Amino acid sequence: MRIPFLKYDHQKQLDELPKIVQDPNHYQILFQPSAYRTTMLDMIKQAKSRIYLVALYLERDEAGQEILEALYQAKQHNPALDIKIFVDWHRAQRGRIGENKEKSNANFYCEMKCRYPGIEIVVYGIPINRREVLGVLHLKGCIIDDTVLYSGASINNVYLHKQDKYRYDRYHKIGNKVLADSMINFVNQHLLAATAIQCLDNPAQPSRKEIKPDIKQLRHQLSHHNYQFESTGSNEQLSVSPIIGLGKKNLLNQTIHHLLNSVQHKVTLCTPYFNLPTILIKDIIRLMKKGKQVEIIVGDKTANDFYIPEDQPFNIIGGLPYLYEINLRKFMTRLQPYVDNGLLTVRLWKDEDNSYHLKGIWVDEKWVMITGNNLNPRAWRLDLENAILIHDPKGELTTQFSQELETIRQHTFEVIHYQQIQASQFYPKPVHKLIKRLSTIRIDKIIKRIL
């Protein structure tokens, strides 16, 4: 008697989520990172009242400068325009891995402020925890007037395909005033009002120690808040539900769990780093035992943004793609019978030397989640995450969602046996040595929880 109750309860939780009615004519999916960049630039240029850009980082490179200059020029043209940028405080104060602090994004923001004197655009740094490794601002969404431009991408050359290489993500343009207001109100009420927030265009930044109590208070407050809005959508209408998550038992984690357990026929999951939380592994196995189909699309190790080609100097961060591949091989070894009977499909994404940053969930052509959540232990516990859950009971967006999935699958190949995935003993010598050392001292499990 318990199993039917659980099944009903998961669906009931989804049905009871607050929902915002969505006009299908104002929902557009973009399919290339370059289209995302040009769309963002066009929307910035045409903005009339507000621009709120929220991302992990806005990089000091050509694409970052193009976006920031477009914002300054929009403000110069329309001084009443409300422009605010929110990025992770820790990430902004360092350069890329291996670079010194002089090349940090924070210094870039200061330089741009000097270049446009008298034009006020504040870049806010949000410290989610005392150290970057313990949690970052992983919220996504660019809100321009009454439109939400949602992607898991940050702002730099590779994410926006400004130059030769690209990092593939999802790109959704959603015209919805209630949705846009709810996301902006959250930022204003729970980020801007926090004493831990720092203006990154000010070169005098406090130390972590100085604002430690403020960071602790901010983290505590954020773990108890979600987007607020009047629920206008029913379970018979196309609707969207924005969701926030911070900490193990947050609403976003619970919703993902309910979403998987409500599958009637098939679920597709995308993640760039195969390092699923234990609860999701159990959910997937439970589904297949009931005869439901599961498709997982993950990046090939060479399409991982941490991958270091064999002809380049190796460092410890380059071991991560191999740790994720080991996870995937163990997973497929354990579940090979489900691959054989067609219930489990695993696809690896690879397109030359481009990288893969895609995440999301598609359920039964009725539910779709767009998110920056990597579906890994770090996202589950440490980072401040968000998502938009789309309920499409009448299939009004089915064509767009199907095209999105087909576009993703274009650069994938199906793994039909775990032996197609390279075994660790055949890894390059520096990688094999590192993996063996990490396994010996059992630190590999800790690394998988925080990276």
N, C-alpha and C positions, 0 to 999 in steps of 0.2 A: 504493500500500500504506500510505502514511502516514496518510491520512484516517481509515480504520477504527480504526487504533491510537489516534489522538487521541480519537476518539469513545469508545472503550472506556476510555481512561485517565481522562477526565473523570468518567464514571459510576463507575469504580473508586474514584476519590478520594472521592466521596460515599458509596459503599458502605462504605468503610473508616473513615469518621468515627466516633468513639465516640458511642454513642447510649444514651439513658435511656428505658426502656420507659414509656409513658404510658397511663394509664387514660382511655378516651374519655369516661367519665362525669364525670371531674374536669377537663374542658376546656370552658370557656365563653367565647364571644365576645360582648362587649357592642357595641352599635351606635350609641350616642350618648354624647357627652362628659358630659352630665348624669348618665347611668347610671354612667359611670366614677367620677364624683365621689361619688355616693351610695354606690356599692359600696365605694370606698376608706374612706369615713367609717364605714360599717357594720363593715368588717373591722378597722379601728383600734379601734373600741369593743369588739369581741369578742375582740381579741388576747389570747393567754394567755402567750406566752413571749418573742416577739421581733418587732420591726418595724425593718426597714432600708429607708430610702427613699433612692434614688439617682436624681438628675435633674440637668439642667443648672442649673436654679435653682428656688428656692421663693420666689415673689414677695411683695413687701410690698404686698398688696392684700387684698380681702375673702376671696377663695378661699384665698390663702396663710395668712391669719390663721385661717380656719376649720380648715384641716388642721393647722396647728401647735398651735392650742388643743386640738384633738381628741387630739393626741399627748400634750400635757401632762396633760390630764384622764385619759387612759388610764394614764399613769404614776402619777398621783396615786391612782387607784383600785387600781392594781396596782404597787407600788414595785419588784417583782422583774422587771418587764418590761424587756427589753433593747431600748432605742430608740436608733438612730443615724441621722443624716441626712448625706448626702454630696452636695455641690454643687460647681460650679466656683468656685475661689478668686477668679479675676479678675472673673468676672461678678457675684459677690456683693458686691464692693466698690464697684461703681458703680451709679448709678440707671439708669433707662431712658435711652435716647439723648436727650440734651438736658437731663437732670435732674442736679442736683448730688449730691455724695457723701453729704450729710446724709440723703437719701432712699434710701440704699442698702439692700439686703437684709440686709447684715451688721449694720447698725445696728438693723434690725428684730429680728434674732435676739437682740441684746443687750437690747433693750427687753422682749421676751417672757421672757427669762431673769429679768429683774428683777421682772416681774409674777408669776412663779411661783417665789419663793425656796424653796430647799431641794429643788427637784425637778430632777434632773440629766438633761437631754437635750442632748447635744452636737451642734452642727452643724459638720461638718468641711468645710473648703475644700481642694479638690485642685487644685494648679497643674500642669497638664499640660505647659506650656511657659512661657517667660519672659514672654510677652505673650499676651493673649487672642486676638489675630488669628493667632497661630502655633499654636494648638491649645487645645482646651478638653476638660473632662470631659463627654463626650457619651454616657456609659453610661446605660442606662435600666433600670428595674425597681424595684418596691416589693415587698419580701418580707415577708409577714406570716405568722408561724408557718411552716407548710409549704406556703404558697400564694404563687405569683409573679403579681403583677398587673403585666402588661407593656404599656407604651405608649410611643410616641415623644414624648408630651406632657410638658412641664414642669408646674409647679404655679403657676397664676395664674387670674385671672377668665376670660380668653378660652379658655384650654385646657380648663378645667373647666366652661365654660358657666354661670358663676355669675350673670352678668347677661344683657344682651340679645344680645351677640355670642358666637360660638364659633369655635374653631379646630379643624378636623376632623382626627382622627388614628385610630389603631387601638387597640383595648382588649381585651386577652386575659387571662383569669383561668385560671391553670394550677395545679391542685392536684397537687404532686409534691415529695415530701420530698427526694429526691436532687437534683433541679434546684435547689430552694431552698437546700439545704446547699452546693452547689457555688458558687452566686453569693455567698453570705455568706462562705464560706471564702476566696474570691478577695479580697473587700473587706478581710477581717481580715488576711490574709497579705501582701497587696501594696499596700494603701492605708493602712490603719491603722498598719502597721509602718514606713512611710516617714517619714524626718525632714522631708520637704518639706511634709507635711500640717499644716494650721493650724486651730485652733479658732476659728470665726468669731464665737462669742458672747463672744469676748474683744476689746474695742475696740482693744487695742494689737497691731496687725498689723505684721509685719516688712516691709521694702521688698523689691521684686523682686531687687535687687542682693544683699541680705543672704542670700537663700536660693537664689541662682542655682545654686551647685554641687549643692544638694540636689534642685532641680528637674531638672537635667540627669541626675542619677543615677536619679531616679524614672522619667523618660521612658525611659531606657535599659533599666531593669528591666522596665517594663510592656510594652515591645516584644518581650520574650522569654517572656512568660507567657500562659497561657490558663486557662480553667476546668478544674479537675481533678475527676474523678469516676470511679467504676467503671462501665464500659460494660456495661449490663444488657440493652440492646435489640438485636434482630436486624433484618435487612433485610426480614423478613416481618411485623414488628410495627409498630404505631403507636409512634413514638418522638420524642423531642426532643433536640436537641444545642445547648447554649449555646456561643457562640463570641465571643472577644474579638479586637479588631483595633486596632493602632497602628502606623503607618508603612506605606510603600508595599507591601512584600511580606508583609504579615501574613496570618494564616490566614483571617480574615473576607473580605478581598479575594479571596484564592485560591478560597474556597468560592463566592463570588458568581460568579466567572469559570467555575468548574466547573459550577455550577448552570445557567447560561445555555447552556453547550455540551453539556449533557445533554438538552436539550429534544427530545422526540420529535414533539410536535404543536403545542403553543402555550405561550407564556409571557406573563404580564401583569406589568408593572412599574409601580409608583407612585412618584413623586417630586414634592416640592413645587417644586423649582427645577430647570428643565431645563438641566443643565450636566454631562452624563455624561462620565466619564473616557474617554479615547480607546479604551482596551481594550474597554470595554463597547459603544461605538459599533461597533467592528469585530466584536464577538461578535454583535450584533444583525443587522448586514448579512450576516454569514456564515450565520446561521440562515435569513434570508429567501431567500438564494441557494439554500439546500437545500429550499425550499418550506415552511418552518415559519412559523407565524403568530406575530406579535408585536403585543401591545396595550400602549400606553403611556398612562397616565392622569396628567396633570400639572395643576397649578393654573393657571387663567387669571391673567394678570398682576394683575388687580384682586383676586384671592383670595390674593395673596402677602402675607405679614405685613410686608414692607417697602414695600408700595404706598402712595403718598400721593395722595389724590384731587386732581383738578385745581383745586378751589376752596380748597385749603390751601397754605400756604407750602412750597415745594419745597427739598429739600436733596439732597446727593450720594447718600445712602443710598437715596433714592427712585428712583434710576436702575437699581437692581439688577433689579427685575421686568422692565424693558424689555430689559436685557442678556440675561436668560434667554429672553425672547420672541424676540429676534433669533436666539439659538441655535436655538430650535425652528423658526423659519421657514427658516433655512438647512438644517437637518436634513431638513425635509419637502420643500424644493425639490430637494434632492439625491436623495431617495428617493421622489419622487412616483409613479414607475412601480409601486412596491410597494404604495402606497396604492390605486392604480387596479386592481391585480389582487387586492386583498383580503388580502394578506399582512401589511400594516402598518395598524393601527388606532390613531389618535391621538384621545384624548378630553381636553377641557378641562373642569375642574371649576369651577363657580361657583354660589354660593347667596347671592343678594343681596349684603350687604356683609360676609359671614363669610369666614373664611380657611381655607386648606387646608395641612395639614402631614403628609400621609400618605405613607408609604414602605413598600415591601415587594415581594416577588416570589412569584408563583404559577406553578408549572410542572406541566402535564399532570395536574392534580388528584391529584398524588402528593407533591409537595414544596411547602412554603410557608415563606417566611422572614418573620418579624416582626422589625423592627429600627428603630433610630433613625438609621441610616445614610442620608444624603440621596442616596447614589449620585452624588456629585460629587467633584471633585478634592480639596476640603478634607477630606471624610470619608475619602478614599482615602489621604491622606498625613499630615494634621495632628492630627485629633481622636482621642481614645480612644473607640472605638465598641464596641458589642456587638450581638448578634442571637441569636435562637433559631430554629433550622431544624427544621421539623416534617416528618417522613417518614410518610406515610399510605398505605401500599401497598394496604390493603383498603378505602379510602374511608370510614373510620369517622367522619371529620369533614367529609366532602365537603359535606353539607347546610349546615353552619355556614359553611364557607369560601365556598361559592357565595352564600349569603345576604349575607355580608360584601361580596363583590364587587358584587352587585346593589345593595346599599345605597349603595356608593360611586358606582356609575354613575348613580344616580337624579338627581344634580345635575350631570351632564356632558352635553356635546354633542359629536358626532363631527365632526372636521375632515376633510373629504374632499378638500380642495385647499389647498395652501400659501397661496394668495391670500386665503383666509379669515382669515389671521393678519395683523394690521395691519403695514404696512411702516413702517420707521423714519422716513421722510420725512414721515409724517403724525402723528408723536408731538407732544405739546405742545411749545411753543418751548423752555422750559427744559430739557426732556429731550433734544430733538433737539440742542440746543447742547452739552449735556454729553456725549452719545454721540459726537458729531463730534470734540470735543476729546479725549476718551479714546482714540478710534481713531487720531487723528493722532499722539499720542505713544506709542501702542501699550501703554498701561497697562491697557486693558480686559482683556487676556489675563491679566495679573497679578492683577487684581481677581477674575476668575472662579476663580482657583486658591485664593484665601484666604477667599472669602465665599460 
